[in-house]
C-alpha cells in the first residue's frame, strides 16, 4: 500500500522525529531573530470613504472636540503625544525658544491657537467659570484664554512669512481663521459680561485694563444712538436658529457676528431698566419712528504691533465694531480682509421678540395695549445713499407679514447695497382715510428726522410695497384727490361756512391730498382697490361688528370719524347730536356706526369706490402681483380667496404677475422673485413697456 508523505512523517522512528523537531526549532529561532533585527516593523493599508477622509483632514477642536491632524503632527515632532495632562507645559514647549528645528512659525502658531482654544473651552466649562472676578484689575482666566487663542491665530494669519493670499486654498488657514472668529466671539461675550457687571461704557472709544490686558474699543463706520453706552444684550448670531425664515443670509470673512439688543428710546433716556433686558416691551403704541433696536454688528480684535515679535509681546488690543451693512472690508495686520456678516439674525430676533401677532389682534378689536397710530420701523441704520423700500402690511396683520420678503430682499447682495427697508406698522382697525393721513405724516416725519433738507437719494427715491389693505393704502399714497371724496359728504358739509370750518380744523387733509413726494415706484400685492364682496359675507360682518376704535383714537379724530360716518348709506337718518359747533348735518348721526377698516374694504363702500377712481401719479410706475387660488376658473372671474382679480387688476400697471396662491401671496417664492425683479428693474432706471404674466 502506498503511504503519503505526511503520513510517513508521522510514522517515522522517534530518533528521526527528534531530528526533524530540532530543525523546526532552529528555523523558528532564525525567524524570530530576523523580526527582532527589523524592529518588528510592519505596515498595513486600508481604504476609507471620502467623508471620513474630509472629517479626518478638517476635523479639529471646534468641529470634532479633538485636536486637528495638523496640530497632532506638530506635537509629535516635538516629542509630545498628549497635551491633556499638562497643557500649560505643552504650550510652553511650542514657544520659539523651546521649539526644535523643523517646525515653522505657521505650524507653531496655528497649533498654539488651537491649543489655547482647547484650553479656553475647558476653562469656560469648569465649575465656577460663570463667576466674574471681583474687580477688573484682578483679571479673568476665561477671557485670557480666548484672547490668547485669537492672538496666536492673528499672528499666524498676518505676521508669518507668507501672506494670507498665498495660503488662500489651504485648509489650515480656513481652520485658523475660524479659531480667530470663534475666539473673538467668545472674548467679546465675556468682555460684555464684565463691562455690564462693572458698569463700564463700552460702545464708544474707550480703553479699559482687565488684568494684564489693555483693551480699547471703537465703533468704526457704525452709527450709534446718541448717548448710548452699552446695549442691553449682545447675542452671538451663530447661536441663533430661526423657524419661519426660509434662509439665513450671511457673508464669510473675518470677525464675530452679533446682534446688539438696544434699549428702547424711552428706556435709554431714563438710564436703563434691567428688568426689561430679557423681555423687551412690545412696540410703543404712539406714533413715531422706531430706531433700529436689533442692529447687526461685526466685532474684530486687532493686536498692537507691526511684527510677529511685537504682536506676541503686546498686552494691548483694540475691539473694533462695524456695521456690516456699511462696511464690507476691514484693515487687519496690514491686509484688507473681507468682513464677516449676518444679515438675518437681527431681523429674525426682532420679529421673534416683537409680540406683533398678539398686538395686531388687540389693535383690530380696540383692546388695551393695541396700536393707536402708525409707527415706522427702520430695519437697518439710516444710509442716505440707499433707496428706501417701504412695506405696508394688510388687515389684522403686522410687519410679520413680510418675514421672508424683507429677508430675501436683504439677502440679495446688489439689493442690499442699494436699498434699505422700512416697515410701517399701523392700526388696521382705523378707516382708510385716517390711516392714509397718519401714515403719510409718519413717513414724512421719519424722512425729516433723518434728512431735514430732503436731498438724499433715500428721500428722493422711495418704492412702496403694499399687501392687501396695505396695497390700497400704497396706491392712495401715489394718488391725487381734489374734490372727489368731498362729494361723498352731505351738501351742507361741502359748502359755505361748514366747509371753511372743516378746512380750518385740518379735516380737509383727510379727504384732499397729493401723491407722497419722493416715491419713484409702487408694487400692489393682492390689493382690493375696488373692494371685495368678502367684506359683506356673514362672518366678515360679524368680525366688523367687533372691530372698534379705541377712545384715544376717537378723542383725536372724533369729528373726522363722524364725517366718515356720513358717507355710509342711511347715515343721514337718526338723531342728530351737534358737537364742537358743527352743524348737526355735518356731524352725522349718533346712531350711525363709524366705519372701520373692514367696512372700507367692502365693494359696496362709498369711500373705497370713489378712491378707486382717483388718478395715480403718472410719474410713478406701478406693478401688480395677484393671487389666483383656482387656475381652472377664468382669470377675469378668479380670486385669491379674499380679493377678486377684477378688484386687484389695474390697467395702468406696468406689469402684472398672477401667481397660483391664496391671499397671502406675498410669501410665495414666485412673488418674492417678482419683487426682487422689480427692485432690480428700478435700479437700472428702466421704465420699459407694460408686462403681463398671468
BALUM-258951 format. One line per field, with one value per residue (C-alpha): residue number from 0; residue in one letter; x, y, z. Coordinates in pm, whole numbers, plus 50000, padded with zeros to 5 digits. Each point is the difference from the previous one (the first is absolute). Example, Ala and Ser with C-alpha at 12.3 -4.5 7.8 and 13.67 -1.06 7.14 Angstrom:
% residues 2
resi = 0:1
resn = A:S
x = 51230:50137
y = 49550:50344
z = 50780:49934
***
This chain:
% residues 694
resi = 0:1:2:3:4:5:6:7:8:9:10:11:12:13:14:15:16:17:18:19:20:21:22:23:24:25:26:27:28:29:30:31:32:33:34:35:36:37:38:39:40:41:42:43:44:45:46:47:48:49:50:51:52:53:54:55:56:57:58:59:60:61:62:63:64:65:66:67:68:69:70:71:72:73:74:75:76:77:78:79:80:81:82:83:84:85:86:87:88:89:90:91:92:93:94:95:96:97:98:99:100:101:102:103:104:105:106:107:108:109:110:111:112:113:114:115:116:117:118:119:120:121:122:123:124:125:126:127:128:129:130:131:132:133:134:135:136:137:138:139:140:141:142:143:144:145:146:147:148:149:150:151:152:153:154:155:156:157:158:159:160:161:162:163:164:165:166:167:168:169:170:171:172:173:174:175:176:177:178:179:180:181:182:183:184:185:186:187:188:189:190:191:192:193:194:195:196:197:198:199:200:201:202:203:204:205:206:207:208:209:210:211:212:213:214:215:216:217:218:219:220:221:222:223:224:225:226:227:228:229:230:231:232:233:234:235:236:237:238:239:240:241:242:243:244:245:246:247:248:249:250:251:252:253:254:255:256:257:258:259:260:261:262:263:264:265:266:267:268:269:270:271:272:273:274:275:276:277:278:279:280:281:282:283:284:285:286:287:288:289:290:291:292:293:294:295:296:297:298:299:300:301:302:303:304:305:306:307:308:309:310:311:312:313:314:315:316:317:318:319:320:321:322:323:324:325:326:327:328:329:330:331:332:333:334:335:336:337:338:339:340:341:342:343:344:345:346:347:348:349:350:351:352:353:354:355:356:357:358:359:360:361:362:363:364:365:366:367:368:369:370:371:372:373:374:375:376:377:378:379:380:381:382:383:384:385:386:387:388:389:390:391:392:393:394:395:396:397:398:399:400:401:402:403:404:405:406:407:408:409:410:411:412:413:414:415:416:417:418:419:420:421:422:423:424:425:426:427:428:429:430:431:432:433:434:435:436:437:438:439:440:441:442:443:444:445:446:447:448:449:450:451:452:453:454:455:456:457:458:459:460:461:462:463:464:465:466:467:468:469:470:471:472:473:474:475:476:477:478:479:480:481:482:483:484:485:486:487:488:489:490:491:492:493:494:495:496:497:498:499:500:501:502:503:504:505:506:507:508:509:510:511:512:513:514:515:516:517:518:519:520:521:522:523:524:525:526:527:528:529:530:531:532:533:534:535:536:537:538:539:540:541:542:543:544:545:546:547:548:549:550:551:552:553:554:555:556:557:558:559:560:561:562:563:564:565:566:567:568:569:570:571:572:573:574:575:576:577:578:579:580:581:582:583:584:585:586:587:588:589:590:591:592:593:594:595:596:597:598:599:600:601:602:603:604:605:606:607:608:609:610:611:612:613:614:615:616:617:618:619:620:621:622:623:624:625:626:627:628:629:630:631:632:633:634:635:636:637:638:639:640:641:642:643:644:645:646:647:648:649:650:651:652:653:654:655:656:657:658:659:660:661:662:663:664:665:666:667:668:669:670:671:672:673:674:675:676:677:678:679:680:681:682:683:684:685:686:687:688:689:690:691:692:693
resn = X:X:X:X:X:X:X:X:X:X:X:X:X:X:X:X:X:X:X:X:X:X:X:X:X:X:X:X:X:X:X:X:X:X:X:X:X:X:X:X:X:X:X:X:X:X:X:X:X:X:X:X:X:X:X:X:X:X:X:X:X:X:X:X:X:X:X:X:X:X:X:X:X:X:X:X:X:X:X:X:X:X:X:X:X:X:X:X:X:X:X:X:X:X:X:X:X:X:X:X:X:X:X:X:X:X:X:X:X:X:X:X:X:X:X:X:X:X:X:X:X:X:X:X:X:X:X:X:X:X:X:X:X:X:X:X:X:X:X:X:X:X:X:X:X:X:X:X:X:X:X:X:X:X:X:X:X:X:X:X:X:X:X:X:X:X:X:X:X:X:X:X:X:X:X:X:X:X:X:X:X:X:X:X:X:X:X:X:X:X:X:X:X:X:X:X:X:X:X:X:X:X:X:X:X:X:X:X:X:X:X:X:X:X:X:X:X:X:X:X:X:X:X:X:X:X:X:X:X:X:X:X:X:X:X:X:X:X:X:X:X:X:X:X:X:X:X:X:X:X:X:X:X:X:X:X:X:X:X:X:X:X:X:X:X:X:X:X:X:X:X:X:X:X:X:X:X:X:X:X:X:X:X:X:X:X:X:X:X:X:X:X:X:X:X:X:X:X:X:X:X:X:X:X:X:X:X:X:X:X:X:X:X:X:X:X:X:X:X:X:X:X:X:X:X:X:X:X:X:X:X:X:X:X:X:X:X:X:X:X:X:X:X:X:X:X:X:X:X:X:X:X:X:X:X:X:X:X:X:X:X:X:X:X:X:X:X:X:X:X:X:X:X:X:X:X:X:X:X:X:X:X:X:X:X:X:X:X:X:X:X:X:X:X:X:X:X:X:X:X:X:X:X:X:X:X:X:X:X:X:X:X:X:X:X:X:X:X:X:X:X:X:X:X:X:X:X:X:X:X:X:X:X:X:X:X:X:X:X:X:X:X:X:X:X:X:X:X:X:X:X:X:X:X:X:X:X:X:X:X:X:X:X:X:X:X:X:X:X:X:X:X:X:X:X:X:X:X:X:X:X:X:X:X:X:X:X:X:X:X:X:X:X:X:X:X:X:X:X:X:X:X:X:X:X:X:X:X:X:X:X:X:X:X:X:X:X:X:X:X:X:X:X:X:X:X:X:X:X:X:X:X:X:X:X:X:X:X:X:X:X:X:X:X:X:X:X:X:X:X:X:X:X:X:X:X:X:X:X:X:X:X:X:X:X:X:X:X:X:X:X:X:X:X:X:X:X:X:X:X:X:X:X:X:X:X:X:X:X:X:X:X:X:X:X:X:X:X:X:X:X:X:X:X:X:X:X:X:X:X:X:X:X:X:X:X:X:X:X:X:X:X:X:X:X:X:X:X:X:X:X:X:X:X:X:X:X:X:X:X:X:X:X:X:X:X:X:X:X:X:X:X:X:X:X:X:X:X:X:X:X:X:X:X:X:X:X:X:X:X:X:X:X:X:X:X:X:X:X:X:X:X:X:X:X:X:X:X:X:X:X:X:X:X
x = 50000:50129:50043:49981:50293:49824:49885:50353:50130:49762:50118:50376:50209:50035:50363:49905:49719:50237:50229:49710:49885:50344:50001:49662:50118:50309:49783:49768:50291:50144:49666:49973:50348:49916:49691:50199:50261:49730:49839:49673:49918:49680:49778:49645:49765:49626:49761:49765:49696:50032:49785:50235:50303:49858:49897:50353:50174:49767:49882:50137:49929:49702:49830:50101:50102:50357:50318:50037:50236:50221:50032:50065:50279:50170:49978:50149:50292:50087:49958:49654:49725:49734:49961:49700:50191:50230:49853:50200:50330:49892:49937:50335:50174:49876:50134:50276:50287:49896:49892:50250:50091:49761:49699:49904:49836:49679:49991:50091:49754:49709:50054:50023:49679:49820:50155:49894:49654:49983:50110:49742:49718:50103:50038:49659:49840:50175:49801:49974:50095:49687:50104:50154:50306:49942:50194:50120:50356:49988:49974:49797:50151:49713:50047:50378:49969:49767:50225:50311:49832:49900:50347:50183:49754:50047:50380:49978:49769:50178:50355:50161:50217:49714:49712:49638:49960:50281:49811:49659:49927:50141:49767:50219:49955:49621:50018:50213:49770:49716:50205:50047:49630:49875:50252:49906:49631:50059:50239:49746:49720:50215:50118:49640:49903:50293:49907:49637:50088:50244:49807:50260:49883:50127:49835:50197:50377:50138:50288:49966:50257:49888:50276:50304:49801:49951:49683:49875:49666:49899:49694:50114:49747:49724:49757:49880:49705:50101:50117:50007:50245:49928:49721:49767:50120:50270:49878:50239:49829:50152:49799:49662:49781:49668:49682:49777:50293:50086:50363:50270:50211:50357:50340:50316:50303:50172:49832:49737:49638:49765:49658:50002:49671:49962:49784:49677:50035:49792:50210:50332:49894:49915:50332:49894:49768:50173:49672:49922:50315:49862:49641:50004:49665:49781:50038:49874:49642:50063:50092:50362:50308:50139:50378:50179:49972:50177:50292:50247:50366:50332:50280:50372:50296:50308:50326:50262:50329:50146:50209:49952:50217:49809:49660:50110:50138:49714:49729:49800:49714:49712:49639:49871:49624:49863:49658:50009:49743:50245:50338:50096:50373:50226:50370:50180:50375:50064:49752:49661:49782:49632:49775:49772:49632:49662:49714:49715:50067:49901:49682:49904:50065:49794:49703:50033:49985:49758:49666:49848:49759:49822:50017:49859:49689:49960:50026:49734:49744:50095:50131:50257:50368:49901:50148:49825:50224:50243:50361:50283:50239:50352:50162:50360:50190:49917:50209:49927:50147:49765:49648:49714:49757:49689:49791:49636:49825:49631:49696:50052:50367:50337:50361:49997:49816:50333:50211:50150:49953:50224:50252:50025:50033:50283:50153:50056:50347:49922:49671:50160:50263:49737:49686:49896:49672:49744:49684:49688:49817:49655:49662:49797:49671:50003:49819:50207:49984:50141:50279:50088:50044:50189:50233:50085:50081:50208:50209:50058:50096:50250:50153:50024:50171:50272:50026:49858:50106:49853:50306:50101:49949:49793:49751:49960:49960:49751:49836:49667:49906:49656:49806:49620:49872:50360:49992:49690:50177:50314:49791:49833:50343:50085:49656:49845:49666:49853:49626:49913:49979:49832:49712:49916:49900:49653:49955:50002:50350:50141:49908:50018:50094:50000:50259:50217:49980:50099:50296:50109:49997:50219:49736:50024:50346:49836:49790:50222:50361:50281:50242:50263:50318:50305:49822:50154:49820:49722:49909:49643:49956:49654:49859:49617:50007:49627:49915:49897:49663:50165:49963:49621:49987:49842:50326:50167:49705:50017:50368:49935:49746:50272:50253:50007:50213:50164:49902:50346:49942:49642:50105:50251:49788:49645:49876:50168:49842:49659:50061:50098:49684:49808:50132:49823:49660:49720:50225:49786:49722:49986:50036:50244:50243:50189:50353:50288:49769:49960:49654:49805:49997:50380:50056:49791:49778:50089:49817:50213:50287:50344:50145:50303:50260:49784:49717:50241:50108:49647:49930:49684:50185:49967:50349:50188:49793:50078:50366:50036:49933:50268:50279:50340:50299:50109:50365:49983:50026:49804:49965:49741:50053:49675:49908:49783:49884:49834:50172:49697:49788:50031:50242:49737:49783:50280:50088:50267:49726:49952:50064:49853:50233:49776:50065:50376:50055:50119:50008:50262:50249:50333:50002:49761:50100:49725:50117:49819:49957:49758:49975:50339:50166:50278:50170:49990:50352:49883:49869:50329:50189:49767:50059:50375:49969:49811:50257:50283:49804:49967:50375:50060:49774:49792:49647:49949:49675:49701:50050:49730:50061:49678
y = 50000:50347:50244:50376:50219:50164:49665:49858:50292:49902:49635:50066:49867:50216:50094:50133:50200:50150:50115:50154:50186:50147:50132:50166:50167:50133:50144:50166:50152:50132:50161:50164:50143:50151:50164:50137:50144:50183:50150:49815:50264:49931:50221:49922:50192:50049:50225:50261:50180:50360:50128:49839:50141:50354:49964:49883:50277:50283:49887:50200:50106:50209:49749:49663:50083:49881:50155:50016:49772:50303:50081:49636:49982:50306:49852:49669:50181:50157:49668:50046:49744:50149:50354:49939:49905:50305:50253:50299:49814:49879:50356:50116:49733:50176:50341:50122:49944:49640:49890:49775:50039:49876:50191:50316:50305:49912:49650:50122:50291:49808:49715:50247:50175:49665:49896:50330:49949:49653:50148:50281:49755:49791:50308:50135:49666:49968:50042:50365:50128:50216:50186:50330:50142:50243:50274:50058:50043:49643:49867:49708:49663:49923:50326:49949:49663:50132:50300:49780:49773:50301:50155:49687:49966:50370:49955:49694:50177:50334:49979:49688:49980:49928:50240:49878:50009:49748:49751:50073:49638:49834:49829:50101:50373:49956:49813:50269:50276:49813:49984:50376:50066:49766:50123:50359:49916:49841:50271:50268:49820:49968:50359:50119:49808:50159:50347:49955:49872:50284:50282:50068:50200:49784:50126:50319:50047:49905:49801:49762:49789:49649:49810:50026:50101:50359:49983:50287:50004:50204:50016:50028:50091:49911:50277:49964:50170:50318:49933:49622:49821:49628:49804:49803:49676:49884:49681:49789:49954:49653:49888:50080:49771:50119:49829:50186:50144:49808:50112:50149:50245:50067:50086:49802:50188:50120:50094:49892:50055:50142:50151:50295:50030:50371:50154:50155:50380:50066:49752:50135:50354:49904:49830:49639:49738:49667:49814:50054:49841:49655:50108:50316:50179:49979:50285:50329:50087:50365:50129:50049:49851:49677:50017:49675:49809:49684:50117:49749:50061:49830:50012:49964:49972:50185:49950:50274:49942:50008:49682:49649:50067:50319:49833:49714:50241:50250:50013:50260:49927:50186:49883:50137:50009:50023:50037:49718:50180:50286:49828:49703:49996:50086:50064:49734:49941:50218:49799:50096:49705:49920:50073:49721:50089:49855:50189:49784:49963:50353:49997:49653:50083:50320:49809:49715:50239:50256:49868:50122:49709:50070:50377:50011:49811:50221:50299:49870:49966:50325:49832:50143:49983:50024:50237:50337:50167:49891:49932:49989:49716:50046:49666:50122:50307:50298:50035:50307:49835:49702:50011:49924:49711:50070:49692:50030:49691:49916:49961:49843:49965:50149:50006:49622:49990:50087:49746:49835:50287:50238:49725:49893:50357:50068:49663:50120:50157:50263:50097:50014:50242:50228:49980:50030:49858:50196:49835:50191:49844:50158:49940:49797:50074:50366:50130:50031:50380:50019:49748:50164:50339:49861:49778:50289:50217:49722:49945:50371:50033:49716:50150:50342:49842:49833:50245:50345:50151:49717:49981:49636:49722:49824:50286:50048:49640:49794:49675:49917:49634:49929:49681:49981:50309:50120:49983:50223:50248:49986:50085:50292:50128:50046:50133:50345:50097:50341:50016:49640:49884:50321:49914:49708:50238:50151:50326:50208:49876:50074:50366:50334:50052:49631:49919:50293:49885:49646:50133:50223:49701:49799:49742:50081:49836:49662:50031:50214:49898:49978:49716:49948:50181:49788:49681:49856:49664:49796:49632:49896:49642:49840:50351:50041:50336:49974:49819:49640:49827:49790:50300:49964:49631:49899:49907:50322:50208:49829:50084:50355:50049:49908:50239:50321:50310:50066:50312:50147:49994:50130:50290:50106:49962:50005:50255:49817:49672:50162:50139:49656:49863:50245:49816:49679:49936:50096:50201:50309:49833:50001:50243:50284:50104:50324:50013:50250:50246:49799:49995:49688:49891:50025:49809:49709:49772:49867:49686:49958:49764:50143:49805:49787:49835:49699:50232:50186:49676:49914:50034:50191:50258:50354:50105:49709:50026:50370:49944:49736:50268:50240:50058:49847:50228:49933:50046:49692:49667:49736:49624:49743:49658:49805:49663:49749:49719:49787:50000:49821:50313:50255:50278:50277:49806:49870:50095:49937:49887:50352:50252:49957:50041:50280:50201:49946:50056:50344:50074:50268:49756:49966:49629:49747:49661:49751:49722:49679:50090:50106:50348:49986:50001:50234:49700:49786:49944:50118:50325:50061:49944:50247:50262:49952:50029:50327:50143:49903:50159:50317:50006:49988:50302:49809:50107:49733:49896:49843:49638:49747:49661:49814
z = 50000:49912:50291:49951:50108:50296:50126:49968:50211:50273:49988:50009:50281:50312:49925:49661:50154:50252:49715:49812:50315:50053:49642:50052:50320:49827:49722:50251:50188:49676:49909:50344:49965:49664:50147:50293:49765:49800:50316:49934:49737:49805:49785:49911:49775:49982:49814:50145:49867:49870:50288:50253:49821:50008:50365:50086:49807:50103:50342:50291:50357:49885:49774:50150:50356:49938:49865:49625:49810:49933:50371:50091:49741:50151:50350:49888:49836:50337:50176:50155:49955:50228:50132:50222:50315:50004:49756:50126:49969:49657:49880:50144:49795:49686:50096:49762:50248:50060:49654:49820:49636:49738:50138:49810:50156:49814:50150:50347:50015:49848:50248:50291:49892:50001:50334:50160:49852:50154:50333:49974:49932:50301:50222:49898:50092:50335:50324:50097:49654:49984:50315:49897:50179:50284:49821:49645:50126:50126:49646:49872:49899:49761:49812:50002:49825:49728:49934:49979:49746:49792:50030:49877:49714:49915:50004:49772:49756:49966:50138:49860:49688:49763:49957:50024:49622:49959:50218:49852:49907:50311:50246:50293:49936:49992:50330:50163:49872:50169:50323:49982:49932:50272:50256:49914:50048:50338:50114:49903:50184:50314:49970:49969:50314:50187:49876:50097:50346:50066:49831:49731:49698:49719:49681:49950:49958:50341:50149:50294:50182:50089:50175:49775:49693:49890:49791:49787:49820:49702:49774:49639:49731:50243:50095:50358:50172:50185:50352:49956:50229:49994:49835:50222:49845:49762:49833:49786:49665:49966:50305:49840:49793:49859:49890:49757:49803:49686:49985:50219:49805:50105:49858:50067:50125:50313:50325:50248:49893:50265:50052:50237:50188:50070:50268:49868:49975:50312:50202:49872:50086:50355:50065:49960:50136:50050:50055:49631:49862:49931:49940:49786:49986:49693:49752:50147:49917:49925:49656:49914:49844:50138:50004:49924:50328:49885:49782:49864:50072:49937:50258:49929:50236:49880:50189:50023:49822:49652:50024:50128:50304:50085:49967:50226:50263:50009:50263:49804:49764:49841:49969:49669:49936:49646:49842:49741:49785:49954:50016:49783:50085:50291:50051:50205:50024:49697:49789:49861:50101:49938:50296:50124:50029:50088:49836:50130:50373:50109:49793:50120:50365:49971:49857:50250:50295:49861:50122:49671:49960:50328:49974:49647:50114:50307:49768:49764:50279:50175:50313:50240:49903:49635:49746:49963:49740:49726:50084:49747:50080:49864:49915:49957:50117:49779:49686:49785:49690:49997:49861:50237:49962:50210:50078:50114:50139:49976:50224:50345:49914:50090:49874:50043:49665:49835:50190:49690:49757:50195:50076:49635:49877:50245:49914:49643:49999:49736:50160:50345:49871:49847:50217:50363:50129:50203:50124:50097:50295:50020:50173:49755:50176:49892:49689:49682:50000:50352:49937:49668:50165:50301:49796:49768:50304:50164:49686:49951:50367:49967:49686:50165:50300:49793:49711:50091:49667:49795:49776:50044:49749:50266:50039:49625:49886:50204:49892:50165:50039:50146:50065:50016:50183:50004:49620:49994:50229:49784:49693:50178:50105:49630:49903:49986:50154:49933:50067:49912:50363:50119:49772:50229:50280:50037:49807:50320:50086:49654:49986:50173:50362:50087:49736:50103:50362:49906:49805:50290:50233:49762:49914:49630:49990:50057:49685:49776:49937:49748:49922:50269:49887:49925:49896:49684:49967:50162:50025:50089:50122:50030:50043:49996:49823:49926:50322:50045:50044:50270:50234:49970:50085:50329:50173:49887:50122:50339:50027:49880:50278:50251:49850:50203:50022:50337:50193:49947:49625:50023:50219:49737:49688:50127:49749:49710:50111:50001:49652:49876:50153:49779:49695:50103:49839:50236:50230:49956:50195:50376:50284:49950:50273:49926:50141:49982:49825:49680:49845:50085:49636:49982:50319:49896:50192:50339:49893:49687:50068:49928:49705:50074:49780:49910:49897:49772:49831:49891:49628:50105:50207:49853:50111:49842:49681:49966:50094:49727:49739:50127:49746:50077:49952:49639:50106:50225:49818:50188:49996:50105:50157:50024:50149:49818:50221:49728:49658:49852:50044:49715:50096:49990:50244:50221:50357:50264:50236:50138:49722:49649:49705:49866:50317:50007:49627:49885:49630:50063:50160:49825:50078:50145:50141:50084:50232:50099:50365:50268:50147:50178:49660:50116:50168:49684:49857:49658:50151:50181:49676:49828:50269:49964:49622:50032:50242:49763:49716:50203:50064:49629:49958:49748:49929:49738:49840:50166:50097:50070:50153:50085
***
